């Protein structure tokens, strides 16, 4: 037997076997803040069960398997008949089943439904992000379907079910259903009014025949799809089921699957409609209005997804640096590394606190909260999703060469990190949407000022930043060209106001100094050295 050449030492143990929810102080405190005391015990237990699953070795293995074995398109069966199906690795179905069973498509009718689902979505993203796509679209389809009470009666119980029924069958024969979206086309992208897919009315009331294509259709094995197409009265929303009432397959021709940078466990397809049966949702010519609440819900999920990716990356970085020693002590105790970890932790907590506040606004449902959501959702979507990639990449760097190796899990997070800033409207779309809200709905900015005003006087840097926003808005010259800078500032001020009110003083101080007060650099790890950085790192440390 050959002699051993070395002993493995000074390697951090894998971060598994822990409760992803309970180990996240920022998240657990946000849930406590936004859930009524009488319901809090139930919600905590529900989220802790999911957190333990997300942090288990078994679920982590499923995530690795689903990512390493992407879906496969099967357009025809062995006899040459068109089937248009996508095969997924068994791990995908296990993950999706867990997500559905945990209520990730059921928020609209439960007490504190949006906060408990938002926290769960943030937790489950850390297990495997790809399966969260159909969970998000299914959740978001509910408000669009409610514009047609008959459709809602049929489909809403299936979309909010906690049963994952993967078989393609007519809706009345299913115990649960998933929904996808087919909105964008080759020539238009986010400009959906440029869509050319045509909808021809049929004799049956509300029924149409679709002809055209969609350039991006994620989760193509879903049971139904919300589609935008040009009807005689203009751009209109439709529901296209995969299986018709008589059990026959609808014309839903999958051309190919996208070869994506990340999100590889999830299928995104190009699809052709050729005599595809669809049911109108809402009025003709009101397609954008019909789907607007659905779009807002998916945008909030982009914020939650990015917050989840950031949290997992930061947890991995802090965990590694806690156990890894260099130059005479743990990496986490080295002043410069401590600064990096603390800065990462501040960014992660700011994203989490903002995301959960927006979910709580959905639960409240009042006029003031709805107005706040109109401006805060696109602002958060713009900013939080853009912060995800630099945070995840910096966190991977904390692991050194280990973080560049697939087995660490960090490369998967890196590949996933830009996705949410692109999907559901990229940065310019979000920034212009905020400008649209400012111009057309002044009550939205009033609600924003009320929200940030709750923290006024608590930190001079925050007060100055609020005044700066007002100054920016007073100058309308070149506003569109300045939109990104303005929306970034709106998001930062809102995060700062929330942290000043709810986070530990050292977290709020670090955020206001570096993000609002100008006492920070262009890269992470440039916080003022006089801050209580050790407390920030301790707060972010996941306790297995």
N, C-alpha and C positions, 0 to 999 in steps of 0.2 A: 504494500500500500504506500502510495506517495505521501511524503510528509506534507503537512499543512503549511502553506506559504504565508498565511496571515490569519488573524482573528478579526472578525467583523465587529467593530465597535464604533461608538460615536455616530450612530445613525438613528434618526428619530423614528420611533415606532409609528406604524400607520395610524392615522386618525380615524378609527372605527370603533363601533361599540359604544356610542354615546348618543345622547338625546339632542338632536340638532336644534330643536326649539328651545328647550330649557337652558341650553348652554349659550344661547344668544340673549344677552341681557337687554340689549336695545329692543329686540323684538318682543320678548316676554313682557317688558315694561310697557311697551306700546299697547299690547293686548290688554293688559291690566288697566291702562288709562282709558281705553275706548269701549270696554265691555262692562255692562252693568254688573254690580257686585253679586246680585242673585244668580247671574248666569256664568260668572267668571270661573267657578270651579269646574263646571261641565266643559267649558271651552278649553281651559288649561289641560284637562285630562285628554280631551280629543286631540289637541295639538301635540301633547307629549307622546301619545301613542304613535302619531305620524312621525314625530321627531326621532323616536327610537328606531322606527323602521328605516327612515332616511339615513340614519347614521350606522345602520347595521352592515356587517360584512356581506350578508346575502344580497341586500338591495344595491350596495355599491358594485357587487359583481354583475348584477343584472344591468346596471348602467354601462359598465365596461363592455359587456357582451352586445348590448343594443347598439352602441356606438361603433363597435368593431365589425358588426355584421349589418350593413345598411340594407334597406328594403330593396326588393327585386321586382321589376315590372314584368307581368305576364299578360301580353295583349291577346293571345289566342290559346285555346286548349290544344291537345295533341291532334285533334281532328280538323283543326283549322277554323273552329268557330271562335268568334270574338268574345272575350270574357272581361278584359280590362280590369284585372285584379293586381294587387300588390301584395307580395309575400313579405312578412316581417319575421324577425327572429323571435322565438318564444319569450325572450326576456322583455321585448317591447310590450307584448300583451300582459305580462305580469306587472310591469310598471304602470301601464295604463289602467289595468284593473284596480291596482292599489289607489291610484289617483282618483278614479271615479268613486271608489268605495269610501274614500275620505271626504267626499263632498265637494270636490274641486270644480264641479259643474253645478253646484246647488248653493246659490247665495241669495237669490231674489225673494225667497219666501221665508227664510229662517230668521229668528231673532239674532241680531248682530251678525247677520249672514255674510256681509261683505268684509267685515274685519276678520272674522274667523277664517273665511276662505282666503283672504289676502295673506294672512299669516301662514296658512297651509301651503299656498302657492309658493311663497318665498322659501319655505322649508323644502318642498318637494322639488323645486328647481335645483336644489343642491344635490339631490340624488341623481337626476338625469334630466336635462333641460328639454330634450327633443319631444318627449311625450307630453310636455306642458302645452304644446301648440294646439292639438285637438281639444285639450281640456279648456283652454282659453277661448277658442272659437265657439265651443258648445255653450259655455257660460255666457258669452257675449251675444249669442243669437237670440236669447230670450226676449230682450226688450224690442227687437225688431219684429219678432213674431207676434208680440202683443198688439201690434197695430192691426192685426186681423184676428178677432176673438175666436173664430172657428179654427184657424190654424193653431192658435195657442192652445186651445182645448185638446187638440190631437197631439201636439208635439211637446209642449212644455213639461208634462209629467215624465216624458221619456228623457228629455235633455237634463232634467234635474234629478233623475233617478241615480241611486248609488249602485246600480247593477251594470256591469260592463258586459254587454251583449254584442259580440264581435260578428255575428252572422248577418249576412245581407238578406233581409226579409222585409216584407211590407210592414209599415209602422205599427198597425194594430196587433201584429204577432210578436212584437219585441218587448223586452223588459226594460230596455234602456237604449238610448241612441246618442250618437255623436254627430256634430255638425262641422262642416267646413265652409270656406268662403272661396268664391271665384269672381274676383272683381277686376283685376288689372289685365290689360291686353298689351300686345307687342308695341303698338304705336303710341300708347298713352301713358302707361305706368300709373303714377299717382293721379294723373289727369283723367279721372274716370269718365268725365263728360265727353272725352274723345273716343269712348268705346264704340265699336261698330257691330258687336253682336246684336242680331235682330230678333225681336220677339213678335211673332204673328198670332193674333187672337184666334182661338178655336171656338167651336160652337158652344162648348161647355163654359158656363159662367166662371170667369177668373182664370181659365186655362189658356195657355199659350204654347207655341212651338218655337224653340230657340235654334238659331243657326249662327255659328260663329266660333270664336276660340277664346281661351283664357291662357295667359302667359305664365301665371303663377297660381296654382291650386294646391294648397297644402292639405295633408291628411286625406288623400283621394279615396280611401276606403271608408270614409264617413257615410252615414245613412242619408244625409241631405246636405244641400249646399245653398247658401244665399248667393245669388248671382245678380249682377247689374247688366241690363240689356236695354236696347233702344226699342221701346214700344211705339205705337202710333202717336201716343201723347207725350213722348219724350223718355228720358232715362228713368227706368223703373226697376224696382227690386222684385226678384222672383225666388221661389223655393223650388229647386230641382232635386227630387229624390233619386237615390241610386236605384231603388226598386219600386216599380209601379204597384198600384193597388191589386192587380191581378197576379202579382208575383213575377212578372216579366222584368228583365233588366231595362232600365232607361238607357237611351243613347247617350253615353258618357265615355267618349273615346280618348283614352290615355295615350298620348303620343310618345312621351319619354319622361323620365325622372331627372330632376336637376342634380348635377354633381356639385354640391355646395361645399363651401369652406368649412362650415361647422354644422350643428344641428343634423348630424348625419343619420341618426336613428330614425328621423322623421322624413316621410316622403313628401316631396314637393313636385308637382307634375305640371306638364302642359296638357291641356285638355281641349278637345274639339266637340262642339255641339252640332249635331246634324239631325234635325227633327226631334230634338230633346223636349220631352214634356215638362212643363213647369207651371207652377201656380203663382199668380201675382200676389205680392205682399205689399199692402198699402195701395195708394192711388197711382195711376199712371202719371209719369212725369215727376213723381216725388221720390225717386229712388234714393237720392242723397239724404233727403230728410228722413226717410224710413230707416236707413242704416246708421244715422249719425250717432245714436246712443250705443249701438254695437261697436262702432269704431272707437268711441271714447272708452268703452270697457276694455277693449283689446289694447288700447294705448296704456291704460293703467296697468294692465298685465305686463306690458313691456317694462314699465318702471319696476314692478315687483320682480320680474325675472332678472333684471339687471342688478337689483338690490340683493337678490339671492346669490347670483354669481359672485358679486363682490364679497358678500359675507363668507361664502365658502372659500374663496381665494385668501381672504384675510385670516380666516381660521386656520387654514393650512400653513400659511406663512408664520403666524404666531406660534403655532404648535411646533413647527420644525425648529424655529429659532429658540424655543424654550428648551429643547432637548439637545440641540446641536451645540457643541463647544468649539471655540476657536480662540487662539491667542490667550489662553489661560482662563476662560470662563464661558458661560452660555452666551450665545449670540444675542439673545434678547436683552442681555444686560450691557452690551456694548453701546456707548452713547449714540453713535451714528446709526446703528441698526435700530436702536430703540426709537429714534426719530422717524425712521422710515415706517416702522410698524405702527407707531402712534398716528402718523399722518394717514396711513391706510385705514386705520380704525375709525378715525374721524370721518373720512369720506363714506365709509360703509354705514356708520350710524346715521349720518345725515340722510342718506338715501332711504334707509329703513324707516326712520321717523316720518319723513315726508310721505312715503308710500302708504303707510298705515293711516296717516291723517286723512289722506284722500279717500281711502276705503271707508273710514268713519263718516265722511261727508255723504257717501252713498247711503249708508245706513240711516243717517239723519233724514235725508230726503227733503228738507225744508227749502224754501225759496232762496235763502241766503247761501246755504250750502251748495245748492245747484249752481248758483251764480259763481261761487268760488271754483267749482269744478271746471266751469267753462274756460277759465283762464289758467288754472293751476295744473290741469291734466296735460295739456300740450306743452306747458313750460317745463313740467317735471319730465315728460317724455323726452323733450329736447335735451335737457341737461343731464339727468341721471343716466340715461342710456349712453351718452357720450363720455361720461366719466368711467364707465365700466371697463373699457379696454385698457386705459392706462393703469387703473388699479390692479386689474388681473395680471397684466404683464409685470408690473413692479412686484407684486406678490410672488409670481413665479421666480423672479430674479432672487428673491430672498432665499429660495431653496438652492441657489447656485446651479451647478450642472444637473443635479437631481431634478430640478424643476423643468428641465428641457427634455426629460425622458418621459415617454408615454405612461409608464407604470406609475408615475407620481400622480397622474390625473390632472396636472396643471396644463399640459398642452390642450386637453379637451376644453378646459375652461377658457383658454386663450382663443381657441378657434370660435367658441361660442360668443365671446365678449362683444364683437361688433354688431351682432345680429339685431338686437332690439332697437338700435339706433337707425336701422335701415327699414325693418318691417313696420307696417302700419303707418307709413309716412316718415320719410327721412327728415333730417334736421331742418332743411329749409321749409318743408311743408309745415312742420310744427311751429317754427318761428312765425311764418306768415299767418298761421291759424290764430296765434296769440294776437297779432296785429288786427286781424279781422274781428276778434272778440272785443278788443279795446275800442274799435271804431263803431261797431254795431250794437254792442251790449255794454253800455257804461256801468250797469249794475254789477258786471263781473269784476271790474277794477275796484268798484266800491267795496265789494265783498273781500277782495284781496287786501285792501287797505285796512279793513276791520280786522282781518286775520293777523296781519303783521303788526297792527297797532296794539294788539294785546301784549306785545313784548316791548313796546316803546318805553324808553327810560331805563331799561335794565342793563343796557350796554351801549356806550357812546359810539362804538364802531357800527353797530346795527342802526342806531338812530341816524348816523351820517349816511349810511347806505340807503336807507329809506328816502331821505331827502334827495340823494343822487338820482334815484329812480324817478321821482317827481320832476326833477330838473330835465332828465332825458326826455320825458314825455311832453314837457312843455315846449320842446323844440321839435316841430314836425318836419323840419327840413331833412330830406334824405332818410326818412324813417325806415323805409323798406331796406335800404342798404345797411342800416344799423340794427336790423331786427335781431340778428344773432346776439349781439352784445347786450341789447336790452333784455331779451328773454333769459339769457344767462344770469343777468343781474336780478331779474324777478325771481328766478328759481333760488339763487343763493340767499337773497333776503328772506324768502319764505323759509328755507331750511334754517337759517340763522335764528329767525324768530321762534321757530319750534324748539330748537336746541336750547335757546336761552330760557325758555319756559319749562322744558321737561327733562333735559339731559343733565348729568352731573356738571358742576361748575367748570371743572377742568376741560370737559369736552366742549362746552359752549365757548369757553375762553380761547381754546385752540382754534376752533372754527372761525370765530369772529376776528381773531388776530390775523389768520392766514388767508381766509377767503373774503373777508370784508374790509379788513384794516390794512391790507397790503404788506403785512409782515410775513411773507412766505415767498418761495421761489416758483419757478416754472415747472419744476419736477416735484414728485412726492419725496418726503424726507427732508423738507426744508422748513419745518416749524421752528419758531423761536426756541432757543435752547433753555430759556428760563421757565418754560411751562412744565407742568407736572406730567411729563411724558410717561413715566413708569405706571401711573394710575390708568392712563389711556390704554396701555398695552395689557395691563392686568384685566381691565374690563372686557377687552376683546378676546381674551384667551378662552378657548373652548375647553370645558372641563369634562373629560370623558367619564 
